[in-house]
């Protein structure tokens, strides 16, 4: 599972480069991650926004969590309006952003899944998205063992993960199953944000607001590289 609106362009690079993308719904929700949080640019500085959740017991899967009954969708949309009203692409993407934020689902996974599907369509990403719980494996497996089981169930010859996951996986374990393990990193790209200094690691919304669709599509579909675990980073 990935964060609301996805954390930055690198997530969409991963989705674009894959032949099939597995979206986890049956993993434990954690407050420490970015599943319900993200950052926008507000007055030249990063500002966090988040999805409020209904109070529930610890240990539930993402698919078993629900948005808070008092989640003010309109209020969040107004925050984004205030932050980006003067951005060059505001009018072109506003209706899409609004349709994502105002989506009526109360289930957390349904709400996130919808946002990913809508933005993937906007970014012309045609990669099939498979929900993890629909894959016939032993779902009691964890970590690398579960990833390997999913790869085998889907007939994968290669598994690609974000560069931050290098410590989680052993290339030899994949190789013994006939699977090539790769990692992906987005190449450095800075764009005009209307402020004195470029602010990185923001939601995809920021790039959508400031970049032409043509330029954004090029970055998503081409401006990344695959590498082996331990390979030195080239920016």
C-alpha positions as CSV (number, residue, x, y, z in Angstrom):
1,X,0.0,0.0,0.0
2,X,1.2,3.5,-0.7
3,X,0.3,6.9,0.6
4,X,-2.6,9.1,-0.2
5,X,-1.9,10.7,-3.6
6,X,1.5,8.8,-3.5
7,X,4.5,10.5,-1.9
8,X,6.4,11.7,-4.9
9,X,7.2,11.1,-8.6
10,X,9.2,8.0,-7.9
11,X,6.1,6.0,-6.9
12,X,4.6,6.7,-10.3
13,X,7.9,5.7,-12.0
14,X,7.6,2.3,-10.3
15,X,3.9,1.9,-11.4
16,X,4.8,3.0,-15.0
17,X,7.7,0.6,-15.4
18,X,6.0,-2.5,-14.2
19,X,4.1,-5.1,-16.3
20,X,1.9,-5.8,-13.3
21,X,1.7,-3.9,-10.0
22,X,0.6,-5.5,-6.7
23,X,-1.2,-3.2,-4.3
24,X,-1.2,-4.4,-0.7
25,X,-4.5,-4.3,1.2
26,X,-3.8,-7.1,3.7
27,X,-0.9,-5.6,5.5
28,X,-1.0,-4.1,9.0
29,X,-1.8,-0.5,9.1
30,X,0.9,1.6,10.9
31,X,0.7,5.2,12.0
32,X,4.5,5.6,11.5
33,X,4.3,5.3,7.7
34,X,2.9,7.5,5.0
35,X,-0.3,5.5,4.2
36,X,-2.5,8.4,5.2
37,X,-0.1,11.3,5.1
38,X,1.5,13.5,2.5
39,X,3.0,16.9,1.9
40,X,2.0,19.9,-0.2
41,X,3.7,23.2,-0.8
42,X,2.3,26.0,1.2
43,X,3.9,29.5,1.2
44,X,7.2,28.1,-0.1
45,X,7.4,25.4,2.6
46,X,6.3,21.8,3.0
47,X,3.0,21.3,4.8
48,X,1.7,17.9,5.9
49,X,-1.9,16.9,5.2
50,X,-3.5,13.6,6.3
51,X,-6.6,11.5,6.3
52,X,-8.2,11.2,9.8
53,X,-9.1,7.6,10.7
54,X,-11.9,6.1,12.8
55,X,-10.5,5.0,16.1
56,X,-10.0,1.2,16.1
57,X,-7.9,-1.5,17.7
58,X,-4.2,-1.9,16.8
59,X,-3.1,-4.6,14.3
60,X,-5.9,-4.3,11.7
61,X,-5.0,-4.5,8.1
62,X,-5.3,-1.5,5.8
63,X,-8.5,-2.9,4.3
64,X,-10.1,-3.1,7.7
65,X,-9.6,0.6,8.6
66,X,-12.1,3.3,8.0
67,X,-12.0,7.1,7.6
68,X,-13.3,9.1,10.5
69,X,-17.0,10.0,10.3
70,X,-16.1,13.7,10.7
71,X,-13.5,13.7,7.9
72,X,-13.9,17.1,6.3
73,X,-13.2,16.4,2.6
74,X,-14.3,19.9,1.6
75,X,-11.9,21.4,4.2
76,X,-9.0,19.4,2.8
77,X,-9.9,20.5,-0.8
78,X,-9.9,24.1,0.4
79,X,-6.4,23.7,1.8
80,X,-5.2,22.5,-1.6
81,X,-7.0,25.3,-3.3
82,X,-5.4,27.9,-1.1
83,X,-1.9,26.4,-1.6
84,X,-2.1,26.0,-5.4
85,X,-4.7,28.5,-6.7
86,X,-1.9,30.5,-8.5
87,X,-0.1,27.5,-9.9
88,X,0.1,27.4,-13.7
89,X,-1.8,24.1,-14.1
90,X,-4.4,24.7,-11.4
91,X,-7.4,25.0,-13.7
92,X,-6.3,22.0,-15.7
93,X,-6.1,19.5,-12.8
94,X,-8.5,20.9,-10.2
95,X,-11.5,18.8,-11.2
96,X,-9.4,15.6,-11.0
97,X,-8.0,16.5,-7.6
98,X,-11.5,17.3,-6.3
99,X,-12.9,14.0,-7.6
100,X,-10.2,12.2,-5.6
101,X,-10.6,14.1,-2.3
102,X,-14.4,14.2,-2.4
103,X,-14.8,10.5,-3.2
104,X,-17.4,9.1,-0.9
105,X,-15.9,5.8,0.2
106,X,-15.4,5.4,4.0
107,X,-13.2,2.3,3.8
108,X,-9.5,3.4,3.8
109,X,-8.3,1.0,1.2
110,X,-11.2,1.7,-1.2
111,X,-10.5,5.5,-0.8
112,X,-6.8,5.0,-1.5
113,X,-7.3,2.5,-4.3
114,X,-9.6,5.0,-6.1
115,X,-7.1,7.8,-5.9
116,X,-4.4,5.6,-7.4
117,X,-6.6,4.5,-10.2
118,X,-7.7,8.0,-11.1
119,X,-4.2,9.4,-11.1
120,X,-2.8,6.5,-13.0
121,X,-5.4,7.1,-15.7
122,X,-4.4,10.8,-15.8
123,X,-0.7,9.8,-16.1
124,X,-1.5,7.3,-18.9
125,X,-0.2,4.4,-16.9
126,X,-1.9,1.3,-18.2
127,X,-0.2,-1.2,-15.8
128,X,-2.7,-3.7,-14.4
129,X,-3.1,-3.3,-10.7
130,X,-3.6,-6.5,-8.7
131,X,-4.9,-6.3,-5.1
132,X,-2.7,-8.5,-2.9
133,X,-5.5,-10.4,-1.1
134,X,-6.8,-11.6,-4.4
135,X,-3.6,-13.6,-5.1
136,X,-3.9,-17.3,-4.2
137,X,-0.9,-17.6,-1.8
138,X,-0.5,-18.3,1.9
139,X,-1.2,-14.8,3.3
140,X,0.2,-15.7,6.7
141,X,3.7,-15.2,5.1
142,X,5.5,-12.0,5.9
143,X,8.2,-9.8,4.3
144,X,10.4,-11.3,1.6
145,X,8.7,-14.7,1.9
146,X,5.4,-13.2,0.9
147,X,6.9,-11.2,-1.9
148,X,8.5,-14.3,-3.3
149,X,5.2,-16.2,-3.1
150,X,3.4,-13.4,-4.9
151,X,6.1,-13.3,-7.6
152,X,5.8,-17.1,-8.2
153,X,2.0,-17.0,-8.2
154,X,2.1,-14.3,-10.9
155,X,4.8,-15.9,-12.9
156,X,7.2,-13.0,-12.4
157,X,10.7,-13.1,-14.0
158,X,11.7,-9.8,-12.3
159,X,10.7,-8.0,-9.2
160,X,11.2,-4.2,-8.9
161,X,11.0,-2.4,-5.6
162,X,11.6,1.2,-4.5
163,X,15.3,2.0,-3.7
164,X,14.4,2.4,0.0
165,X,13.7,-1.3,0.2
166,X,17.2,-2.6,-0.4
167,X,17.7,-3.7,3.1
168,X,14.6,-5.9,3.0
169,X,15.5,-8.3,0.2
170,X,18.3,-10.8,-0.6
171,X,19.1,-11.0,-4.3
172,X,20.2,-14.7,-3.9
173,X,16.9,-15.7,-2.5
174,X,15.2,-14.3,-5.6
175,X,17.8,-15.7,-8.0
176,X,17.2,-19.3,-6.6
177,X,13.6,-18.9,-7.7
178,X,14.5,-17.6,-11.1
179,X,13.6,-14.0,-10.3
180,X,15.8,-11.0,-11.1
181,X,15.7,-8.5,-8.2
182,X,15.9,-4.8,-9.2
183,X,15.4,-1.5,-7.5
184,X,14.2,1.8,-9.0
185,X,15.2,5.4,-8.4
186,X,13.9,8.6,-9.9
187,X,16.5,10.8,-11.5
188,X,16.9,14.2,-10.1
189,X,14.4,16.7,-11.5
190,X,13.7,20.2,-10.2
191,X,10.9,22.3,-11.6
192,X,9.7,25.9,-11.0
193,X,7.4,26.0,-8.0
194,X,7.0,29.8,-7.7
195,X,9.2,30.0,-4.6
196,X,12.9,30.9,-3.9
197,X,14.2,27.4,-3.4
198,X,13.0,24.1,-4.8
199,X,11.2,21.9,-2.2
200,X,11.5,18.1,-2.9
201,X,9.5,15.1,-1.7
202,X,6.1,16.5,-2.1
203,X,2.9,14.8,-3.3
204,X,2.3,14.2,-7.0
205,X,-0.2,17.0,-6.7
206,X,2.6,19.5,-6.6
207,X,4.1,18.3,-9.9
208,X,0.6,18.2,-11.4
209,X,0.0,21.8,-10.4
210,X,3.3,23.1,-11.8
211,X,4.2,21.0,-14.8
212,X,2.6,20.7,-18.2
213,X,1.0,17.3,-18.7
214,X,3.4,16.6,-21.5
215,X,6.4,17.2,-19.3
216,X,4.9,15.3,-16.4
217,X,4.2,12.3,-18.5
218,X,7.8,12.2,-19.8
219,X,9.1,12.3,-16.2
220,X,6.8,9.6,-15.0
221,X,7.4,7.2,-18.0
222,X,11.1,7.8,-18.7
223,X,13.0,9.7,-16.0
224,X,14.1,6.8,-13.8
225,X,16.6,4.0,-13.8
226,X,16.7,0.4,-12.5
227,X,19.7,-0.9,-10.5
228,X,21.0,-3.9,-8.5
229,X,21.1,-3.9,-4.7
230,X,24.2,-2.1,-3.4
231,X,24.9,-0.3,-6.7
232,X,26.1,3.2,-6.1
233,X,23.6,6.0,-6.6
234,X,24.0,8.2,-9.7
235,X,22.0,11.4,-9.8
